[in-house]
Amino acid sequence: MTEDPVRLLRSLFDAALAARYASAELHAHRALALQTLGREDEALCDYDRALALRPDFPSALNNRANILRARGA
């Protein structure tokens, strides 16, 4: 049985962040992986981290807004 590619990507992002390679891009990409898995609360946290590092990050802003819009917020 092969590992789900999205879960594998998430584990790679987790490892990179644990190694202190934090960047807005890395947080945003992990957020997208979490969002794809339906883990929206965790994705929002990562989008917030990405935006704290780079407030003008278009894809993080857009994807975060999409989650909130889907929730009716």
N, CA, C and O atoms as CSV, one atom per row, in Angstrom:
chain,resi,resn,atom,element,x,y,z
A,1,MET,N,N,0.850,-1.182,0.000
A,1,MET,CA,C,0.000,0.000,0.000
A,1,MET,C,C,0.894,1.243,0.000
A,1,MET,O,O,1.822,1.347,0.801
A,2,THR,N,N,0.606,2.186,-0.905
A,2,THR,CA,C,1.395,3.413,-0.978
A,2,THR,C,C,0.756,4.489,-0.124
A,2,THR,O,O,-0.453,4.495,0.107
A,3,GLU,N,N,1.590,5.389,0.333
A,3,GLU,CA,C,1.116,6.476,1.176
A,3,GLU,C,C,0.421,7.530,0.324
A,3,GLU,O,O,0.840,7.816,-0.797
A,4,ASP,N,N,-0.633,8.095,0.866
A,4,ASP,CA,C,-1.367,9.175,0.208
A,4,ASP,C,C,-0.409,10.345,-0.044
A,4,ASP,O,O,0.260,10.792,0.888
A,5,PRO,N,N,-0.329,10.846,-1.269
A,5,PRO,CA,C,0.617,11.922,-1.585
A,5,PRO,C,C,0.409,13.188,-0.754
A,5,PRO,O,O,1.382,13.847,-0.386
A,6,VAL,N,N,-0.829,13.534,-0.456
A,6,VAL,CA,C,-1.085,14.745,0.332
A,6,VAL,C,C,-0.575,14.557,1.759
A,6,VAL,O,O,0.018,15.473,2.330
A,7,ARG,N,N,-0.797,13.398,2.326
A,7,ARG,CA,C,-0.285,13.132,3.671
A,7,ARG,C,C,1.247,13.107,3.686
A,7,ARG,O,O,1.869,13.568,4.643
A,8,LEU,N,N,1.839,12.575,2.640
A,8,LEU,CA,C,3.293,12.570,2.540
A,8,LEU,C,C,3.821,13.994,2.464
A,8,LEU,O,O,4.795,14.335,3.135
A,9,LEU,N,N,3.178,14.829,1.644
A,9,LEU,CA,C,3.597,16.229,1.567
A,9,LEU,C,C,3.476,16.919,2.914
A,9,LEU,O,O,4.354,17.688,3.304
A,10,ARG,N,N,2.391,16.645,3.623
A,10,ARG,CA,C,2.234,17.270,4.931
A,10,ARG,C,C,3.371,16.864,5.859
A,10,ARG,O,O,3.909,17.703,6.582
A,11,SER,N,N,3.738,15.601,5.849
A,11,SER,CA,C,4.826,15.161,6.724
A,11,SER,C,C,6.147,15.818,6.321
A,11,SER,O,O,6.969,16.130,7.183
A,12,LEU,N,N,6.357,16.028,5.029
A,12,LEU,CA,C,7.564,16.720,4.585
A,12,LEU,C,C,7.560,18.179,5.033
A,12,LEU,O,O,8.586,18.697,5.473
A,13,PHE,N,N,6.409,18.840,4.921
A,13,PHE,CA,C,6.307,20.220,5.415
A,13,PHE,C,C,6.567,20.276,6.914
A,13,PHE,O,O,7.287,21.153,7.390
A,14,ASP,N,N,5.986,19.350,7.652
A,14,ASP,CA,C,6.190,19.304,9.097
A,14,ASP,C,C,7.671,19.158,9.428
A,14,ASP,O,O,8.182,19.827,10.326
A,15,ALA,N,N,8.358,18.280,8.697
A,15,ALA,CA,C,9.783,18.061,8.938
A,15,ALA,C,C,10.592,19.321,8.634
A,15,ALA,O,O,11.502,19.675,9.383
A,16,ALA,N,N,10.262,19.991,7.542
A,16,ALA,CA,C,10.979,21.217,7.192
A,16,ALA,C,C,10.758,22.301,8.239
A,16,ALA,O,O,11.693,23.010,8.611
A,17,LEU,N,N,9.526,22.431,8.713
A,17,LEU,CA,C,9.253,23.435,9.745
A,17,LEU,C,C,9.933,23.078,11.057
A,17,LEU,O,O,10.410,23.963,11.767
A,18,ALA,N,N,9.984,21.795,11.386
A,18,ALA,CA,C,10.656,21.359,12.613
A,18,ALA,C,C,12.156,21.647,12.538
A,18,ALA,O,O,12.807,21.875,13.557
A,19,ALA,N,N,12.689,21.633,11.323
A,19,ALA,CA,C,14.107,21.930,11.135
A,19,ALA,C,C,14.365,23.436,11.060
A,19,ALA,O,O,15.481,23.876,10.783
A,20,ARG,N,N,13.334,24.199,11.306
A,20,ARG,CA,C,13.415,25.653,11.350
A,20,ARG,C,C,13.620,26.312,9.988
A,20,ARG,O,O,14.262,27.358,9.883
A,21,TYR,N,N,13.072,25.695,8.960
A,21,TYR,CA,C,13.095,26.307,7.640
A,21,TYR,C,C,11.783,27.032,7.390
A,21,TYR,O,O,11.220,26.951,6.298
A,22,ALA,N,N,11.305,27.730,8.388
A,22,ALA,CA,C,10.008,28.388,8.294
A,22,ALA,C,C,10.072,29.539,7.296
A,22,ALA,O,O,10.998,30.349,7.305
A,23,SER,N,N,9.078,29.581,6.453
A,23,SER,CA,C,8.910,30.696,5.526
A,23,SER,C,C,7.419,30.837,5.264
A,23,SER,O,O,6.640,29.915,5.504
A,24,ALA,N,N,7.045,31.986,4.778
A,24,ALA,CA,C,5.636,32.201,4.454
A,24,ALA,C,C,5.168,31.180,3.432
A,24,ALA,O,O,4.062,30.648,3.533
A,25,GLU,N,N,6.011,30.910,2.454
A,25,GLU,CA,C,5.648,29.957,1.405
A,25,GLU,C,C,5.442,28.557,1.973
A,25,GLU,O,O,4.480,27.875,1.620
A,26,LEU,N,N,6.328,28.136,2.838
A,26,LEU,CA,C,6.214,26.803,3.415
A,26,LEU,C,C,4.938,26.661,4.245
A,26,LEU,O,O,4.244,25.648,4.152
A,27,HIS,N,N,4.633,27.678,5.056
A,27,HIS,CA,C,3.383,27.640,5.830
A,27,HIS,C,C,2.164,27.614,4.907
A,27,HIS,O,O,1.206,26.883,5.159
A,28,ALA,N,N,2.203,28.406,3.850
A,28,ALA,CA,C,1.058,28.453,2.926
A,28,ALA,C,C,0.879,27.132,2.190
A,28,ALA,O,O,-0.250,26.691,1.972
A,29,HIS,N,N,1.969,26.505,1.810
A,29,HIS,CA,C,1.869,25.219,1.118
A,29,HIS,C,C,1.370,24.125,2.063
A,29,HIS,O,O,0.574,23.273,1.669
A,30,ARG,N,N,1.841,24.155,3.308
A,30,ARG,CA,C,1.331,23.168,4.266
A,30,ARG,C,C,-0.151,23.427,4.520
A,30,ARG,O,O,-0.934,22.485,4.642
A,31,ALA,N,N,-0.538,24.689,4.600
A,31,ALA,CA,C,-1.952,25.028,4.796
A,31,ALA,C,C,-2.804,24.467,3.669
A,31,ALA,O,O,-3.893,23.947,3.909
A,32,LEU,N,N,-2.316,24.571,2.449
A,32,LEU,CA,C,-3.064,24.044,1.310
A,32,LEU,C,C,-3.202,22.521,1.411
A,32,LEU,O,O,-4.257,21.967,1.103
A,33,ALA,N,N,-2.141,21.855,1.840
A,33,ALA,CA,C,-2.225,20.397,2.040
A,33,ALA,C,C,-3.259,20.065,3.112
A,33,ALA,O,O,-4.057,19.143,2.943
A,34,LEU,N,N,-3.247,20.808,4.207
A,34,LEU,CA,C,-4.224,20.586,5.273
A,34,LEU,C,C,-5.637,20.877,4.788
A,34,LEU,O,O,-6.572,20.143,5.108
A,35,GLN,N,N,-5.792,21.940,4.024
A,35,GLN,CA,C,-7.104,22.295,3.481
A,35,GLN,C,C,-7.615,21.167,2.583
A,35,GLN,O,O,-8.796,20.823,2.631
A,36,THR,N,N,-6.749,20.604,1.782
A,36,THR,CA,C,-7.118,19.498,0.899
A,36,THR,C,C,-7.573,18.280,1.693
A,36,THR,O,O,-8.439,17.527,1.249
A,37,LEU,N,N,-6.981,18.092,2.875
A,37,LEU,CA,C,-7.359,16.983,3.749
A,37,LEU,C,C,-8.632,17.276,4.541
A,37,LEU,O,O,-9.113,16.416,5.279
A,38,GLY,N,N,-9.182,18.487,4.392
A,38,GLY,CA,C,-10.383,18.853,5.135
A,38,GLY,C,C,-10.094,19.331,6.540
A,38,GLY,O,O,-11.008,19.438,7.357
A,39,ARG,N,N,-8.847,19.619,6.834
A,39,ARG,CA,C,-8.450,20.075,8.175
A,39,ARG,C,C,-8.334,21.600,8.150
A,39,ARG,O,O,-7.248,22.171,8.258
A,40,GLU,N,N,-9.488,22.227,8.005
A,40,GLU,CA,C,-9.532,23.667,7.756
A,40,GLU,C,C,-9.073,24.509,8.934
A,40,GLU,O,O,-8.444,25.547,8.729
A,41,ASP,N,N,-9.364,24.097,10.156
A,41,ASP,CA,C,-8.906,24.882,11.305
A,41,ASP,C,C,-7.377,24.951,11.340
A,41,ASP,O,O,-6.804,26.012,11.588
A,42,GLU,N,N,-6.727,23.823,11.092
A,42,GLU,CA,C,-5.269,23.802,11.055
A,42,GLU,C,C,-4.744,24.606,9.869
A,42,GLU,O,O,-3.732,25.298,9.976
A,43,ALA,N,N,-5.437,24.508,8.749
A,43,ALA,CA,C,-5.039,25.276,7.567
A,43,ALA,C,C,-5.107,26.774,7.851
A,43,ALA,O,O,-4.206,27.523,7.472
A,44,LEU,N,N,-6.170,27.207,8.516
A,44,LEU,CA,C,-6.288,28.634,8.853
A,44,LEU,C,C,-5.124,29.091,9.721
A,44,LEU,O,O,-4.603,30.190,9.528
A,45,CYS,N,N,-4.712,28.266,10.670
A,45,CYS,CA,C,-3.561,28.620,11.522
A,45,CYS,C,C,-2.303,28.798,10.681
A,45,CYS,O,O,-1.538,29.739,10.893
A,46,ASP,N,N,-2.091,27.892,9.726
A,46,ASP,CA,C,-0.910,28.023,8.877
A,46,ASP,C,C,-1.013,29.218,7.943
A,46,ASP,O,O,-0.013,29.891,7.695
A,47,TYR,N,N,-2.198,29.494,7.423
A,47,TYR,CA,C,-2.347,30.706,6.606
A,47,TYR,C,C,-2.052,31.941,7.455
A,47,TYR,O,O,-1.419,32.880,6.973
A,48,ASP,N,N,-2.498,31.952,8.701
A,48,ASP,CA,C,-2.210,33.081,9.587
A,48,ASP,C,C,-0.706,33.223,9.823
A,48,ASP,O,O,-0.183,34.337,9.846
A,49,ARG,N,N,-0.011,32.092,9.998
A,49,ARG,CA,C,1.453,32.143,10.178
A,49,ARG,C,C,2.124,32.684,8.918
A,49,ARG,O,O,3.041,33.500,9.001
A,50,ALA,N,N,1.667,32.230,7.758
A,50,ALA,CA,C,2.227,32.718,6.499
A,50,ALA,C,C,2.026,34.225,6.381
A,50,ALA,O,O,2.936,34.953,5.985
A,51,LEU,N,N,0.839,34.680,6.726
A,51,LEU,CA,C,0.535,36.109,6.604
A,51,LEU,C,C,1.249,36.945,7.656
A,51,LEU,O,O,1.511,38.127,7.431
A,52,ALA,N,N,1.564,36.355,8.792
A,52,ALA,CA,C,2.357,37.083,9.788
A,52,ALA,C,C,3.775,37.331,9.262
A,52,ALA,O,O,4.392,38.355,9.556
A,53,LEU,N,N,4.271,36.380,8.485
A,53,LEU,CA,C,5.608,36.517,7.911
A,53,LEU,C,C,5.611,37.379,6.647
A,53,LEU,O,O,6.588,38.068,6.351
A,54,ARG,N,N,4.510,37.327,5.915
A,54,ARG,CA,C,4.402,38.071,4.651
A,54,ARG,C,C,2.950,38.519,4.450
A,54,ARG,O,O,2.170,37.828,3.794
A,55,PRO,N,N,2.593,39.668,5.012
A,55,PRO,CA,C,1.202,40.118,5.011
A,55,PRO,C,C,0.577,40.316,3.626
A,55,PRO,O,O,-0.647,40.325,3.500
A,56,ASP,N,N,1.392,40.473,2.603
A,56,ASP,CA,C,0.859,40.719,1.261
A,56,ASP,C,C,0.901,39.466,0.380
A,56,ASP,O,O,0.942,39.580,-0.845
A,57,PHE,N,N,0.891,38.292,0.976
A,57,PHE,CA,C,1.018,37.033,0.239
A,57,PHE,C,C,-0.322,36.680,-0.408
A,57,PHE,O,O,-1.231,36.224,0.284
A,58,PRO,N,N,-0.463,36.883,-1.727
A,58,PRO,CA,C,-1.772,36.757,-2.382
A,58,PRO,C,C,-2.437,35.384,-2.227
A,58,PRO,O,O,-3.621,35.317,-1.897
A,59,SER,N,N,-1.711,34.302,-2.456
A,59,SER,CA,C,-2.374,32.993,-2.400
A,59,SER,C,C,-2.800,32.640,-0.975
A,59,SER,O,O,-3.835,32.003,-0.781
A,60,ALA,N,N,-2.013,33.045,0.022
A,60,ALA,CA,C,-2.411,32.789,1.406
A,60,ALA,C,C,-3.667,33.588,1.749
A,60,ALA,O,O,-4.585,33.067,2.383
A,61,LEU,N,N,-3.706,34.842,1.331
A,61,LEU,CA,C,-4.894,35.671,1.561
A,61,LEU,C,C,-6.119,35.071,0.876
A,61,LEU,O,O,-7.190,34.978,1.474
A,62,ASN,N,N,-5.953,34.666,-0.378
A,62,ASN,CA,C,-7.059,34.127,-1.152
A,62,ASN,C,C,-7.568,32.807,-0.566
A,62,ASN,O,O,-8.771,32.632,-0.377
A,63,ASN,N,N,-6.660,31.890,-0.282
A,63,ASN,CA,C,-7.079,30.588,0.231
A,63,ASN,C,C,-7.706,30.698,1.617
A,63,ASN,O,O,-8.665,29.992,1.930
A,64,ARG,N,N,-7.165,31.577,2.437
A,64,ARG,CA,C,-7.758,31.808,3.769
A,64,ARG,C,C,-9.173,32.358,3.618
A,64,ARG,O,O,-10.100,31.921,4.301
A,65,ALA,N,N,-9.323,33.315,2.721
A,65,ALA,CA,C,-10.642,33.910,2.477
A,65,ALA,C,C,-11.630,32.870,1.946
A,65,ALA,O,O,-12.809,32.904,2.298
A,66,ASN,N,N,-11.164,31.952,1.107
A,66,ASN,CA,C,-12.044,30.906,0.585
A,66,ASN,C,C,-12.587,30.016,1.693
A,66,ASN,O,O,-13.760,29.641,1.675
A,67,ILE,N,N,-11.739,29.680,2.654
A,67,ILE,CA,C,-12.213,28.858,3.799
A,67,ILE,C,C,-13.268,29.633,4.575
A,67,ILE,O,O,-14.334,29.105,4.893
A,68,LEU,N,N,-12.961,30.889,4.875
A,68,LEU,CA,C,-13.901,31.696,5.672
A,68,LEU,C,C,-15.197,31.937,4.932
A,68,LEU,O,O,-16.267,31.925,5.540
A,69,ARG,N,N,-15.123,32.157,3.623
A,69,ARG,CA,C,-16.341,32.371,2.826
A,69,ARG,C,C,-17.193,31.102,2.826
A,69,ARG,O,O,-18.416,31.173,2.945
A,70,ALA,N,N,-16.555,29.954,2.696
A,70,ALA,CA,C,-17.297,28.685,2.699
A,70,ALA,C,C,-17.997,28.452,4.035
A,70,ALA,O,O,-19.027,27.781,4.098
A,71,ARG,N,N,-17.432,29.007,5.088
A,71,ARG,CA,C,-18.039,28.880,6.417
A,71,ARG,C,C,-19.104,29.936,6.667
A,71,ARG,O,O,-19.808,29.887,7.676
A,72,GLY,N,N,-19.223,30.884,5.755
A,72,GLY,CA,C,-20.197,31.947,5.921
A,72,GLY,C,C,-19.707,33.069,6.811
A,72,GLY,O,O,-20.500,33.872,7.303
A,73,ALA,N,N,-18.394,33.127,7.018
A,73,ALA,CA,C,-17.826,34.178,7.880
A,73,ALA,C,C,-17.566,35.442,7.094
A,73,ALA,O,O,-17.091,36.430,7.653
